[in-house]
Amino acid sequence: MKDRIQAFLKFLETDKGYAQNTVAAYKNDLNQFYQHIEQTPEIHRWKDIKKTFITTYITNLKDSGDYASSTVARKVAAIKSFFHFLVAEDTIEEDPTYTLDSPKVKKRLPKAISPAEIERLLQAPATDSGPKADRDQALLEMLYTSGMRVTELVSLNTSDLSLEDDGSTVTVRSKKNNAKDRVIPLTAEALKGLKQYLENGREQMLIDPHAEALFLNNRGQRLTRQGLWLIIKHYVETVGISTQVTPHTLRHSFAAHKLSQGKSLQDIQKLLGHANISTTQVYAHLTDESKKKKSK
């Protein structure tokens, strides 16, 4: 049975052109579902699975309390896509998920940390010295002051930088069809950290002189999303920030702080690369919530 999951994942990667992170998420969700199937002796083939079996599985996920509603919805979507694939491949005749409703996702406001906490976090690498400290200072400054997504930051190449006397910028290359690249101005703080890293830290971390990646790991290779997350986690613990912080928290904080400083939603939308302004409007609600807490 598991060979069908492998075939589906290959289909997503080669035929659909899904990103590796997306395929990895499908793999994780379907493997978890398969482990549940293995605990059910009466199921030997995919066509043995009925809708009631799947709904019970989903209920267990919800009741466990281990997953956010958005995570459960993603797992259900993965299962539905997989069974659609099985029907298309003539592995099964009827799709047990055909009338299955997707769980409602509770909309949560994005979490931001205070400007004071951001300041502590950005100053943390300065307590050390060396190439890693230079890199960490530069990437934290860029991640916060640009509002970039984590994937966008680790995907940057040195050629994406334009360091000019009359205004330095970084170009974020779009991975989506028909979407425009966006050019983000570099702040004085980000530029200072970036120049220090390029002139010292990166040169020492560089192994392949032809490497294009801007941010490198200890092996001279492109820094990964997981590597960036571990760096942020380290400094969050170092400065004693008790709020849960993820790489995306800096993006949320950037947007919320810009809005509170008087930037328009349209300006923030452009900087964040949101296709629809309704996505950006959530930060207005976040700012309102913050004001309410301060007034209490």
N, C-alpha and C positions, 0 to 999 in steps of 0.2 A: 504493500500500500504506500509505503513512504516514497517509493520511486516516482509516484505521481506528484508529490510535493516538490521533489527535485526538478521534475519536468516543468512544473508551473513556474518555479523560480527562474529557471533558464528562459522560459517564455517571456517573463517580465523584463529580464535583462536584455535579451537579444532582440525580441520582436517589438516589445513596448518601449525599450530604451530607458527603463526606469533607472534612477540614480542608485548607487551602491547602498546608500543609507536607507533608501526606501525598500530595496530588496531585502536588506538585512532585517528590517522591521517585520516584513511579511514572513520571513524565515522563522524569526523568533515566535511570532504569534501562531503560525501553523504548526510548529514543532510542539508548542505548548498544548495545542488542541490535540495533536496526535498522541501525546503522552497520556492525555485523558482517555482517548480511544483505546489505548493499550490496556487500560485498567478495566475494560469492558469485554469479557470473554466472548459474548455472543456476536460481536462485530468482527467479521473477517474480511469484508470487502467494503468499498466506499458506498455501494448501493444498499448496504445494510443500515446505513445511518438515516434516521428519520428526523423530521422537524422537531419532535418532542425531545430527542436526545440533545439537539443543539440548543434549544431554549433552556433546558435544564443546565447545560454547561454555562450559558450566559448568566443565568440566575446565580449560579455558584460564584462566578466572577464578581458580580455586583455585591453579593452578600458577604464576600470575604473581607471587604473593606480595604483590600490591598491595592485597588486600582481606582484612579480617577475616572469619572464618567467618560471623558474624552479618550482615555486608554481603552476602556471597554468597547466604545464605539469603533475605535480603530481595529480591534481584534475581530469584531463582528464583520466589519467591512472586508477584512482579509479572508475570513471564512467564506463569505458570500462570493467574493471574486474567485476563490479557488473552486467552489462548486459550479460556478458559471463555466469555468475552464473545463471541468470534468464533463459537463454536458456537451460542450463544443467539441471535445475530443472523443465523444461517444464512449466514455468510461462508465457513465451512468445515463439512464434515460430520463429521469425526473430530478429536478433540482429541489432538495428539501428546504432551501433557503429562499425560494421564490417569493413566498408571502411573508417572509420574516422581516419585521420592522427593525430599523436601526435604533439603538437606544438614544434618548434625548441627551444632548450634551449640555451640562450646566455651564453657562457662560461665566467665566471668572475674570475679574480685573487683573491685568498684568501686575506683577509685584515690582516695586522700585525701592531702592534704598535712599537714604537721605544724602544731601550734598556733603554733609560732614563725614558720613561713612565712606562715600566715594573718595573724598580727599585722603582719608586714612589708607584706603586700599591703594590709591595711586602712588602714595608716598612709600609704601612698604618695600618695593625693590631697592629703593635708595639706601636702605640700611645695610645693604651688602654691596659687593663690587665684583667685577668680572663679567665675562661675556653673557652668562645667563641672566644676571641682574640687568645688564643693558637691554637684552632682548625683552625681558619681562616688563621693564619700564616702558619700552616703546609700544609693546602690544597692548598693555592695559590702557595706556593713554589713547591709542588709536581706536581701541574697541569702544571706549566710553565716549570720546569726543567726536567720533564719526557716526555712531549709532549703527555700525555695520552688524550684520548677522555673523555668527561664528564661522560658518562655512565660507562666507565671503572673505573674512579676515585671513583664514589659513590658506585660501586659494590665491591670495595676492602674490604677484611676481614683482621683482624689482622694476620691471619695465612699466608697471602700473603707476609708478610714482612720477610726479612732475615737480621737481624742486627748483622753483624759480624765485628770484628776488622780489618780484612783484606779486607773488601769491603762489603758494605751493598747494598741490592737489593730489588726490589719489583717485584712480578710476576703478570702480567696481564693475567687473564684467558680468553681464547678465547671462544666466544659464538657460533662460526660457526663450522660446521662439517668439519673435516679434517684439521682445522687450528691449528697451534701450539700456545701454550702459549708463551708469550715473557717475558724475564727477563730484567729489566731495572735497570742500576746502579743508586744509589741515590747519588746526589751531597752532599757536605759537608753542604751547606745551607739547603737543604731539610732534611737531617738527623738531623741537629740541631733542626729545627722546629718540626720535627716529634717526637723526644725524649721528647721535652718540652711538647708537646700535650699528648703523651702517659703517661707520668709520672704525669701530673697535670690535664690538661683540660679534657681528656677523662675520667679519674677516677671520676671527679666531675659530668660529664654529664651522666655517666653510671647509669642505673636503673636496668636493668637485667644483673646480673653478668655473664650470659652465652651468652650475645650478641656477635655476631661475627663481625659485621660491624665495619670498621675502623673509619669512620667519622660519628658522631652522631649529631642529631638535639637537640633542647632544651627539647624534650620529651624522650630523650634517645633512639630514634629509628634511623634507617639508614637515613642519609641525602639523600634527593631526588635531581633529576636534577633541578627541579624548585627552591628548596631551595638553591642549589649552585649558580644558576643564580642570585637570589636575593642578595646573599652575594657579588658576584662580582660587581653587579650593584651598591650596596651601597658604596663599596670602590672606584669605578670609579668616582662616584659623589663626594666622600669625597676629593679625591686628585685633582679633577678638570680636568680630561682627557676629552677633547671635542670629540675625535674620538669615534664612536660607537664601544663598546666592548661587545662581547659575550663570553661565556665560551670557544667557539671554537677559538676565537681570540688568546688566549694564546697558543694553539696548533700550530696555524699558525705562531705566533711570534717565538716560540721555533724553528720551522723548518727553518724559514728565517734567524734567528740569527745564528744558528748552521752552516748554509751554508755559510754565510758571514764570519764566523770565520775559514773556511777552511775544515769543515767536508765534506766528500764525500756524494754524493746522495745515494749510497748504504748503508752507515752507518745510514743516516737519515731515509731511507726506513725501515730499520730494527727496529729502535727505534719507528717509528710511526706505524709499523705493516701494512704497505701497501703491498698488494699482488702483485701489478704491479708497477714497477719503473716509469712508465709513470705518475702515480698519484703523485709521489714525484717530478717529473720534473717541475711541475707548480711552485714550490718554486724558481727554478732557474730564471724563468721569473719574479717572484715577486722581487727577489734580483736585477735583471737588471733594473726594473722599479724604484726601490729605488735609485740606483746609478745615473740614468738619472735625477731624481728630484734634487739630491744633486749637480750635475754638472751644473745645470741651474742657 
